[in-house]
Amino acid sequence: MHGKMSFLRLLAAASVLGCALSGPVALNHGSISKRAERVPDDATKYSKVLDWMEEEKIQEEKLVFYTGGKRNDAEAFCDANNDYAFFWDIFDEDFQKDFGDVAMDAEVTAACSKAMALHAEGETRVFGDAVGGDDGYWKDIEKPILLKRKSVTKIWSMKDGTKKPDDHPDGDLKAGSNTAPTRALNILGQYVPGAPTFDWLFLTTDYGNGVGCRTDFLIPFKTVPWAAGGAVTYPGGTWNLNIDGEECEYKNSGGNPGMLWCHGRGIVCINDPEEKNEYECDGGYRRQPVFTCPY
């Protein structure tokens, strides 16, 4: 991967040939033909933004995050350390042009925040974690993703105003994080009483919470027959699921709760504590919690 400032240095060298530089320079921006393939609405989808970051070879390491009004701290730090990049180094005017001159409204910013966190690897840094902020991008989007991703090795909480990469007296947020699960994949069976078939449902939820009658399934429900002779029916096989922006797999051998492979690790699934508590939903359906995979 080519870092932001490596690219800037190449452009600076080219300036002796008459190329003037002014303000932030795009990170290896795309061609006109590539830009024409994207429309503003694409920038509201984090998967599209993540694809753009990978296509443009945006650096994965040494990314800097901020919250609590510490944008200026993050910007000054990156200006002083050319191999680091923060949000607005990446999602600048050239990014906006690549997506049809999209405006950086709240929906686009949220998609970019999620994509940046999913793109990050190695050591990351954040300004303002102790202060927090009410924008929700760090607290609700970026930080939870960085904490869970195995490819992110450090989240250094930086001292306010510092320009030194090792000036992080509050230490590594990842090392001091609560390792208790916060989310879960819930697997349920849904059926109409007396019908010869039922549906497997896959949904995510906050850990410890049920999914109720929600219909925002991770994949379209799959209808299968009941096992013969009253035997227990399992969701056997491999199920490809997109969870929190990652391509994950739930695998079941056909005789146990199975395992979820996601966030760079294997996650053990268990019998849902609510498995005996069936409940009704609209349309005459009944739902039964079966397995849950806390992460």
TAQUIGI-V877808 format. One record per residue. N is the residue number from 1. RES is the residue in one small letter. OMEGA is omega in degrees with one decimal (999 if undefined). D_FIRST is the distance of its C-alpha to the first C-alpha in Angstrom with 2 decimals. Layout:
BEGIN
((N	RES	OMEGA	D_FIRST) (N	RES	OMEGA	D_FIRST))
END
This chain:
BEGIN
((1	m	176.5	0.00) (2	h	179.0	3.78) (3	g	-179.2	6.31) (4	k	-171.9	9.55) (5	m	173.0	11.72) (6	s	178.8	10.02) (7	f	179.3	10.56) (8	l	179.7	13.94) (9	r	176.9	14.92) (10	l	179.3	14.52) (11	l	178.6	16.65) (12	a	177.3	19.02) (13	a	-179.4	19.66) (14	a	-176.8	20.40) (15	s	178.2	22.87) (16	v	177.4	25.35) (17	l	175.3	25.85) (18	g	179.6	27.05) (19	c	-177.8	24.10) (20	a	178.3	24.90) (21	l	176.3	22.49) (22	s	178.4	23.92) (23	g	-179.7	22.52) (24	p	-179.9	19.01) (25	v	-177.7	16.86) (26	a	176.2	14.82) (27	l	175.2	11.07) (28	n	-172.8	10.92) (29	h	-173.9	13.96) (30	g	179.5	15.43) (31	s	178.2	18.51) (32	i	-179.5	22.02) (33	s	179.1	22.60) (34	k	179.6	19.65) (35	r	-177.1	20.95) (36	a	-179.0	24.36) (37	e	-176.1	23.37) (38	r	178.1	22.91) (39	v	-177.0	25.79) (40	p	-177.9	26.19) (41	d	179.0	27.24) (42	d	-177.0	23.88) (43	a	175.6	22.42) (44	t	-179.0	24.88) (45	k	-175.3	23.26) (46	y	-179.9	20.36) (47	s	177.4	19.36) (48	k	178.2	19.09) (49	v	179.1	17.03) (50	l	176.2	14.65) (51	d	179.0	14.47) (52	w	-179.4	13.75) (53	m	180.0	10.82) (54	e	178.8	9.28) (55	e	-177.6	10.56) (56	e	179.3	9.31) (57	k	174.5	5.60) (58	i	-177.2	6.81) (59	q	-179.5	5.55) (60	e	-178.2	7.43) (61	e	177.8	9.05) (62	k	173.8	11.71) (63	l	-175.3	12.89) (64	v	179.0	16.53) (65	f	178.0	19.31) (66	y	175.9	22.89) (67	t	176.1	26.33) (68	g	177.9	29.96) (69	g	-176.0	29.75) (70	k	178.6	27.17) (71	r	-178.2	24.90) (72	n	177.7	26.03) (73	d	-179.7	25.21) (74	a	-179.4	21.60) (75	e	179.7	21.30) (76	a	178.5	23.06) (77	f	-178.7	20.96) (78	c	175.7	17.67) (79	d	-178.5	19.59) (80	a	-178.4	20.65) (81	n	-167.8	17.34) (82	n	-177.8	14.81) (83	d	176.2	11.72) (84	y	178.4	12.87) (85	a	176.0	13.10) (86	f	-169.4	15.97) (87	f	-172.7	17.27) (88	w	167.7	18.62) (89	d	-174.8	15.69) (90	i	-174.0	13.96) (91	f	-175.2	17.19) (92	d	-177.6	18.82) (93	e	-179.3	21.13) (94	d	172.5	18.65) (95	f	-178.6	17.71) (96	q	177.8	21.49) (97	k	179.6	22.12) (98	d	178.8	19.73) (99	f	173.0	21.99) (100	g	-179.2	25.24) (101	d	-179.0	25.73) (102	v	174.2	25.74) (103	a	-178.2	27.28) (104	m	177.6	25.55) (105	d	-174.0	28.44) (106	a	-178.0	28.66) (107	e	178.3	27.74) (108	v	179.6	24.56) (109	t	178.4	23.59) (110	a	178.6	24.23) (111	a	178.9	22.06) (112	c	178.2	19.13) (113	s	-179.5	19.84) (114	k	179.7	19.85) (115	a	-179.6	16.62) (116	m	179.2	14.85) (117	a	179.2	16.53) (118	l	-178.8	15.68) (119	h	-172.2	11.94) (120	a	174.2	12.09) (121	e	175.6	11.64) (122	g	-177.8	13.09) (123	e	174.6	15.18) (124	t	179.1	15.98) (125	r	178.7	18.76) (126	v	172.6	21.52) (127	f	173.0	24.33) (128	g	-178.3	27.69) (129	d	-178.3	27.68) (130	a	-179.8	31.18) (131	v	-177.3	32.42) (132	g	-179.3	30.99) (133	g	-177.3	31.43) (134	d	179.4	33.13) (135	d	175.9	30.29) (136	g	-175.8	29.27) (137	y	179.3	25.55) (138	w	-174.5	24.73) (139	k	-171.2	27.76) (140	d	-175.4	27.94) (141	i	-169.4	24.42) (142	e	-174.8	21.54) (143	k	179.1	23.29) (144	p	179.6	24.75) (145	i	-179.1	21.48) (146	l	179.9	19.71) (147	l	-175.9	22.85) (148	k	-173.3	22.91) (149	r	-179.8	19.35) (150	k	-178.3	19.24) (151	s	174.4	15.46) (152	v	-172.9	16.13) (153	t	-178.1	17.90) (154	k	169.3	19.27) (155	i	-176.0	20.42) (156	w	176.5	21.87) (157	s	-169.4	24.72) (158	m	174.9	24.68) (159	k	-179.7	27.91) (160	d	173.4	28.93) (161	g	-176.7	28.14) (162	t	173.4	26.34) (163	k	-179.2	23.70) (164	k	-177.4	23.27) (165	p	-177.3	20.39) (166	d	-177.7	22.99) (167	d	-178.2	25.70) (168	h	-175.5	25.90) (169	p	179.0	29.54) (170	d	172.2	29.52) (171	g	-174.4	27.07) (172	d	179.9	24.70) (173	l	-179.1	25.60) (174	k	-179.2	24.25) (175	a	-177.3	26.64) (176	g	-176.1	29.52) (177	s	175.0	29.04) (178	n	-176.2	31.77) (179	t	178.2	30.86) (180	a	-179.2	33.57) (181	p	177.7	32.49) (182	t	-179.3	32.29) (183	r	179.4	31.82) (184	a	167.1	33.17) (185	l	177.8	33.17) (186	n	-179.8	36.83) (187	i	-175.9	38.36) (188	l	168.8	41.75) (189	g	179.4	44.43) (190	q	-176.0	46.17) (191	y	170.2	49.48) (192	v	-178.1	52.73) (193	p	179.4	55.72) (194	g	-179.6	57.48) (195	a	-178.7	54.66) (196	p	-178.2	53.75) (197	t	174.0	49.98) (198	f	-176.3	47.51) (199	d	170.3	43.92) (200	w	179.9	40.93) (201	l	177.7	39.01) (202	f	178.9	35.59) (203	l	173.5	34.84) (204	t	-179.4	32.95) (205	t	172.3	34.75) (206	d	-176.1	34.96) (207	y	178.6	36.02) (208	g	-179.8	39.79) (209	n	174.2	40.36) (210	g	-178.9	41.66) (211	v	179.8	40.45) (212	g	-180.0	43.92) (213	c	178.7	44.32) (214	r	179.9	40.83) (215	t	178.7	39.63) (216	d	-176.1	35.89) (217	f	176.6	35.15) (218	l	174.2	31.66) (219	i	175.9	32.89) (220	p	-178.0	36.22) (221	f	-179.1	38.99) (222	k	-179.8	40.17) (223	t	-178.0	43.93) (224	v	176.9	45.34) (225	p	172.6	48.90) (226	w	176.0	50.37) (227	a	-177.4	50.70) (228	a	173.3	54.15) (229	g	178.3	56.91) (230	g	179.1	55.45) (231	a	178.7	52.64) (232	v	177.9	49.51) (233	t	-179.1	46.83) (234	y	175.4	43.19) (235	p	-174.8	39.96) (236	g	177.2	39.25) (237	g	179.1	36.15) (238	t	-178.5	32.46) (239	w	179.6	31.67) (240	n	-174.8	28.25) (241	l	172.8	27.75) (242	n	-176.0	25.21) (243	i	178.5	25.60) (244	d	177.1	24.01) (245	g	179.7	21.24) (246	e	173.8	20.50) (247	e	-175.2	21.83) (248	c	178.3	24.43) (249	e	168.4	27.36) (250	y	-177.3	30.90) (251	k	-179.8	32.77) (252	n	-178.0	36.53) (253	s	178.4	38.71) (254	g	-179.8	41.70) (255	g	-178.2	43.57) (256	n	-179.2	41.71) (257	p	177.1	39.59) (258	g	-178.4	36.37) (259	m	176.6	32.89) (260	l	177.2	29.92) (261	w	-173.3	26.43) (262	c	179.8	24.06) (263	h	176.1	21.67) (264	g	-179.1	20.67) (265	r	174.2	24.33) (266	g	-176.9	27.75) (267	i	-177.3	30.10) (268	v	176.4	33.81) (269	c	-176.8	35.95) (270	i	172.4	39.60) (271	n	180.0	42.74) (272	d	178.8	42.76) (273	p	-179.4	45.41) (274	e	-171.6	46.68) (275	e	-179.8	47.16) (276	k	-174.4	50.92) (277	n	175.6	50.76) (278	e	178.7	50.72) (279	y	-175.9	50.94) (280	e	171.9	51.68) (281	c	-179.0	49.57) (282	d	176.8	50.66) (283	g	-179.9	51.83) (284	g	-179.0	53.74) (285	y	169.5	50.65) (286	r	179.3	50.51) (287	r	176.5	47.36) (288	q	172.3	47.03) (289	p	-176.8	44.13) (290	v	-179.3	43.26) (291	f	173.1	40.09) (292	t	-177.4	37.61) (293	c	-176.7	34.23) (294	p	176.8	33.54) (295	y	999	30.03))
END
